[in-house]
Every structure is written in C-alpha cells, then in structure tokens.
Amino acid sequence: MAPLTITALREEDVDFTKPFMTLGISIIFKKPEQNQPELFGFLRPLSWMVWMYVIVAYLGVSLLLYFLARFSPFEWYNPHPCHAKSDLLENQFTVLNSLWFTIGSLMQQGCEIMPRATSTRLASGIWWFFTLVIISSYTANLAAFLTVARMVTPIENADDLSKQTEIKYGCVRSGSTLNFFKESKIPTYERMWAFMSSHPDVFPNSSAEGMIRVRKGNYAYLMESVMVEYNIQRDCSLQQVGGLLDSKGYGIGTPRNSRLRDILSSIILNLTEESTLHIIKDRWWREKAEGKCDDSDTKKKDEASSLDTSTLGGVFIALAAGVALAVVTGIFEFLWKRKQQQYLEQKPLCTAMFEQFWFACQCHRGDDPPPAAPLSKKLQKVNKVLDGNGLYMGDPRSQFIPYGMRESLHVPPAMNDNANH
C-alpha cells in the first residue's frame, strides 16, 4: 500500500480500488519574511516632498498673515475701548502669534487669535481649506501604515506563477504531476510546462530534494495537496499557495482481475462512512505534529489590530523631544527675563531659579505672584535709589528704571533725561 495516484495510464496495467484519499496538485512556497515596522512610520502617509511643502506653506502663510495684519488698517484696534479717543493701537498678529495661529489650525486645535480684516480672513480661510485636505488625506492613509507589517506573498495562485520568471517552480522529475502539466491543454498550465521544460534544473529527483529547495527560498514546488498539508503542519515557514490545480485520488493497486480489488474497495467504503480514515489522517497529519503550526496564522491575524512600540516608537520620541525643547525654552525665558531685571534682583541666579521652581510646584499658591521680581519688590528696590520725597539721589543704577514706571515713582525730569541718555 502506497500513495499511488489513480491515473488512466496506470489503469491499463493494474486495477485500482476505490480512492481512500482525495487530493489534487497544489503549490508549496516559503513564507515571505515580515518587514520590520519603521520607527517613524507615522510619517509615511505623506512623502518627504509633501512634508517639505507643508512646512514651507506653514511658514509662508504665517509671514503673509503677519505682513497683511500690519499693512491693513482694519487689523489695528484700541485695546482700551473705554477710552475711545485713545491714540494707542495694538495688532494681535505678531510673528509668534502668526506662527501660533497657523499651527493651531494645522493641528485642528484652533486658537484664541482671530483675524479682523477682510484680507487676513481670506488668507485664514484658504489656509483652513488647505489644512482640511492635508489632515483628511493623512488620516485616511495613517491606518494602512501603522498596522503591523503584513506578509505580502509575491504569488497568490498558479496564474501568478505562470506570468513571472523570477521565482522558479517545478515538480518531481517523473510522476503523475509532471504528466499532468505535459498533457494539459489549459493555457495557464501550458505556460507553466513551457517554462519548466525550458529549465531542466527545476525538476528535483525526489520530493525531499524539492522541499530543500523550497526552504532555501525563491522556489515553488508542485506536489500533491496531502503532502503539502503534511509539510506545512511541521514547518511553519512554509505555506500553501492557491487552491487545487486538479482533482484525483490515492488508491490501492491490485493485479488485473483480482478479487482483492472488490474486497479492499468494500473495506475502504466502510472506513470512509465511519470517518475512520479521516480520524487516521488527522492523527498523523495534525496530532503527530503537536499543533505546531495550526493556529499561527490565526494568531497573527488577531494581533494585526494591535500596535506595539516598534510601530509607534517614533511618536514617543517626538513627544520626548518636544517636552525637552519646552523645558529648555522655559529655562531660557526665565534667564532672559532675569537679565532684563538684573538691576532689581540681588539674589544669586541658582537661588532665584530654585525659588521659581519651588513656586511652580506649589499648586495652592496659584493666585500669588511668582518670586521672579514681582512689582512690589520692584518698587521697593527702585525706591532705594530715591529719597523719602521721591527725589533722585544720584545712584547710577537709576538710569535703568523702566520708562513705564517713572510716572508712578515720581521720577524727576533730571532723572528722565539721564535715563534717556
């Protein structure tokens, strides 16, 4: 008893029993390796050229809003509406506010600054339309790039195999599979036979040799489907490609006109009806393989909806870089403000920075002024250079008194002239 395929040519020499196993020719191929997800894969929905254009457009529109706001008289407004005759006018679109307005629109978060003039409103409206299209396109393509890397098989069926020449394919050098392609009149199989016959090296001498070539890669082996199923249950790196190319069965060969054929055929039918043959096959094909590769594909499909750090790691790196930049900027702002008020501060830099940090950590003091040179301390320290009647005492530090504080401090005109110089 052997896996002897029932064919018309063999039927001329021996008598076959009823088939005890139904099968067909199938393709076994090595699974392609999964591509490792990129760390900054969230940038892939848009090409690097599009990202560059978006950055240039962001800077260009920001500068345009800045110049339009300064040029248009309708963008200047009175910050004190109670004083209608005041000549003091302000413009909310500074360079930083213009950059903040456009980035808020791009991130779909909005901004507290709103344009007043018709020209700035037109520029803002077309920028909002631009961001709507960009964000919608990015979001639509993001899901396809953030899922786990899926295995893309270069061939899906026999027709794909026959239309390419990069992947070689073949069958055992002699046997029913070779005769099937040789005698087939189907165009797909004719193309496959023309390729195989023109490349004699694609025919292995045995199925074991063919499986070795499959494991090395870039080679597809054509063999009976039951043998394909047996091998992929024991080697998870292999897969079956496409369906069955034909339909046939395994039978037991007996001598011509032998009574054993009818007896064996009756036994085979009884075993088939009782599902005994199916149980035996399942035992040797699956149970003996200990379920090594049964659920691998199912698990991978279930995990396809979960994202790990290898895919979203770039987002966390961008977040960490932004947080670090914000901290450095905050320290720079503190140092810059202290430099402007150095004539009022007498504490060492480290002490002042620690006090400011400690104040920031005390949430219950949210309504108190920060220790970084509050106005009360400014008045006390400036008054040290003035006498009790508000007269100038000649301290050279007085020339650094801010212009806006002179009127409230009763600075005499002589001091104003000195400060102006």
Order of alpha helices (4+ residues) and beta strands (2+ residues): beta-alpha-beta-beta-beta-alpha-alpha-alpha-alpha-beta-alpha-alpha-alpha-beta-alpha-beta-beta-beta-alpha-alpha-alpha-alpha-alpha-alpha-alpha-alpha
